[in-house]
Amino acid sequence: MNDRGIPEPSRQLRLRDADVLIYASTAALVGAAANRIQALIKRAASEKGRCSIALAGGSTPRSVYSRIAERAKGDDAWVGTPWDKVHFFFGDERCVPPDHPDSNYRMAKETLLSRGTFADANIHRIQAELPPAEAAKAYEDELRGFFGGAPAFDLCLLGIGGDGHTASLFLGTAALNAKSYVAATFVEKLNAHRVTLTYQALAVSDEIDFIVSGKEKADILRELLVEGADVPAAKVRAKGSLLWLVDEPAAAKL
Ligand code: 6PG
């Protein structure tokens, strides 16, 4: 475990100004991400009295949230974690009601948020049942109100799609150039509306962790981290550190 609370990876690379921590298996990656998040919660809560985390959608985060819920209940080392100081936000959302199977909020609720004692006031979901532009405006207002200005998340979790999108920042969309912290976006290839944090919001986040697993991500990770492909995830910057937490199958071509 290093001083950032991150379990030792089986190997580590430095690529494109970022640390890439590679874990032998998906289970090891998920455990490492869960420990890292818990350590960050403890640190932020003791330094600032609260911790703000933007959650990601996708399959790997789902396992991480379940792991956190399990450890919070059954792991002695996790007793005393100041869960009441944690504020959960979302990096993006599909424009569906909160109980829809595609909803990122629903996924986070089922895996983590409903399994702890989190106050409703600490869960800041994107109201994606509203028309997209209204949902984006409401979330932007929510962020500005909570942070008193720029959304300086302590941690923003991100995934990456096989096409290099992250959050709901897709190639060829206007959201990539948005000046606001939140944008509504229509993703033509998915024929879907989404609401997403923009680069402006990510750039003021203290820390950003990409969590990536599976062999189907090996090509995009190589293109992005080794060949410097100009995909949306490549332009993400954090105010503090940007980490890639990856399992061996996804790192196979690095
Ligand atoms: C979403 C996401 C998206 C996701 C990637 C990776 O709502 O779909 O926020 O950016 O993180 O598509 O998803 P997987 O982990 O499922 O491959």
Residues whose N, C-alpha, C, O or C-beta is under 5 A from the ligand:
A	BS01	6PG	A56 G57 G58 S59 T60 D92 L158 G159 I160 G161 H165 T166 A167 S168
